[in-house]
Amino acid sequence: MALTIGDTAPDFEADTTEGRITFHDWIGDSWAVLFSHPRDFTPVCTTELGYMAKIKPDFDSRDVKIIGLSVDPVDNHAKWAADIEETQGTAPNYPMIADTDFNVSKLYGMLPADVSGDPTARTAADNQTLRNVFVIGPDKKVKLVLVYPMTTGRNFDEVLRVIDSLQLTAKHKVATPAQWQQGGDVIIAGSVSDEDAKKTYPDGWESPKPYIRIVPQPQ
């Protein structure tokens, strides 16, 4: 069954390009982004891995760890990294899971339970469901799930924007409106009564409708 928001992200042990990890221990008290790829040496994913490497400092500054996944073995990951550096300018600077037994892919609902065999004998089309992004909080709960088709590269700037919203709304009783960017106005959460809102926002709020209460982003 596919994971959804609020589910506990399954824990697992796996080999990666940076050694064997236990996923929950690897996350620790940080946030994490797990993003999967149908096979190594695929064109769209090559651009994605390179871009993620370039913007890794933006994730680091938000205390977010990045980890990739493909069913290919670690030695293929290493060869692919050289291609990524050559074509994209930056090699992956985060671990890549070698999900050769399909365990993680199955745990996260990305491949059917009956998949087996040699992972290198499968084509990218066989694994096209491995085009997911999972954002996981320090509580090990899934906060965001994105699923992309084979032909559309993922927008990791949007992932950063959503993480900004998730981290803000985890600390303050607010929600972020459409197209929100860091520093923009926010909406007081519907779970907060006007009476309680006045304690936090004594200067009041903009209210084009009673159910819309707009305030500056909390600092």
N, C-alpha and C positions, 0 to 999 in steps of 0.2 A: 504494500500500500504506500502511496506517495506521502511524503511528509508535508505538513502544513504548518502555518504560523502557530506558535504556541506549543508545538510538540518538542519533546526533548530530543536534541540531536543525538543519534546513535553513537555510542562510543565504539572504538575499534583499535586494533593494533595493525600497523602496516609498515612496509618498507618504503622509504622515500629517498630522494636524492640527497637528503641531509641525515640519513640514518633511520633506524626504526623508531617509530613513535607510538605512543598511546594517545589518541586524539584529545580526550578531555584534559589529560595532564599537559599536553602540548599547548592547549588554549590557555590553561591557567586562569588567571583573573582578567584576561583580556577579552576583546571581541575577536571574531574570526570571520574570514570569508573563504569558503570552500567553493572552487569553481572547477567544473569538469569538462573534459574534452574527449570526443569520440575515438580518436587515435592520434598518435604522434605523427608528425610530418604532414599535417593537414593545413591548408593555406590560411583559412580564416583564423584558426586557433593560433597559428604562428604570429599573426599580427596582435592577437589579444595578449598572448604571453609576453611579448615584447613591450606592449603598452603598460601592462601591469607592473613590469619591472621598472619602467621609467617613473611611474607615479607611486611606487612603493613608499617613498618618504611621506606622501600625503596620508597613507594608511598608518604608517608608524606614528605620525603626530597625533592621531586619533586613538592610539593604543589598539590598533586592529592588526591582527596577524593574517597573512595571506597563505593559502595552500592550494595547489592545483592537483588535479587527478586525471590520470589516463590509465587504460588497461595495459598499456605497454610496460615492459620491464625497465628497470633503472638504467641499464646501459643504453637503451633507445632514448630515454629522456636526456641522457648526457649528449648523445649525438645530435638530438634535436636542438638542445640548448646552443650548440655551436652554430647551427643554421639560423636560429633566432637572433643571435648576436650579429651574425653577418648581414642579415636582411633587415633587421629592425633597429640595430644599433645598441641594444641592451640585452644581455642574457638574463634568464630568470635568476632572481636573487632571493628566492623563497623556495621552500620544498615542493617537490612534485611527488605525489603518491603513485606508486607502481601497483595498481589494483589488478594484478595478473590473475587472481582467483575470483574476480568480480564481487568480492565480499562487500566492499564499501558501496559499489554501485547498486547492489541489491538492497543493502540496509537503507539506502537513501531513496529507494523506489525508482531508480533510474534505469534498471534493467530487470527483466523478469526473473523469477526465482529459479527457473529451469535452465538458464544460460550456463554453459560449461564449455570445456575444450581449450584449445590453444588461443590465447587472446590475440596473438599476432596473425592468426589465420582469418580473423574477422575484419571486415572492411569498416570504414567510417560510417557507411550507410547502415551497417548492422547495428552500430552503436549510436545512432543519431539522437537517441534520447539523452545522451551524455552531453548536454549543452545547458547545464544548470548553474545557477549561482545561489548559494545558501549563505545568508548572514546569520551568525550565531552569537548570542550574547554571553557575557561572563557567567550567567546562570545556566548556560548550556542549552537554552531554549532557542528554537528557530524563530528569527525575527522577520525574515524576508526570504521568499523563494521566487526566483526568476527562471523561466524556461525559454530558451531561444531556438529558432530553427537553424538548420545547418548553414543557410545562406546569409544569415544576418549576424554581423559582428556585434558583440556585446558592448554596451555603453558603460564603462566603468566610472566615468565621471558621475553618472546617475547613481551608481552604487554608493559613491562617496556622499552624494547629496542625501540619499536615504539614510545613510549611517549618521550624518549630522542631525537629521530629524529624529532618528531613533534614540540617539544619545541625549538630545535635548529633552524629548518628551518622557524619557525615563527618569529625568531629574526634576522636571516641572510638570504641573498638571495643565499642559497645553497640547494643542494639535497644530500641525502646520498645513497651510492652505495649498491649493494648486500652484504649481510652479515656484514654490517657496525656495529661497536660497538663504544660506547662512547670513544672519543679520536682518532678515526681513521680519515683518510683523507676523504674529502668530494668533491663534484662536484659543480662548480659554476653553478647557475641556468641558464637555456637556455634563460630566459627573460633578462639577463644582457648582454649588449654588451661588446665586448673586450675593448672598450674605457673606459666604466664605471668600468669594472673589474680591469683595471690597476690602477685606483684611490684607490681601496680597497686593491689590491694585487700588490703593486709596484715591488715586487721581481718576479712577474710573476707566472706561473703555469706549471705543467706538462701537455702535450697535445699529447697523442698518436694518436689522430685524432682531426681535428679542432673543432668538436662538443663535445669533451670530455676535460674538463678543471679541473684538479685535484689540490686541495690546501689542506694545513693542516686545521684541524677543527678550526673555529674561537673560540676565548675564550670570 
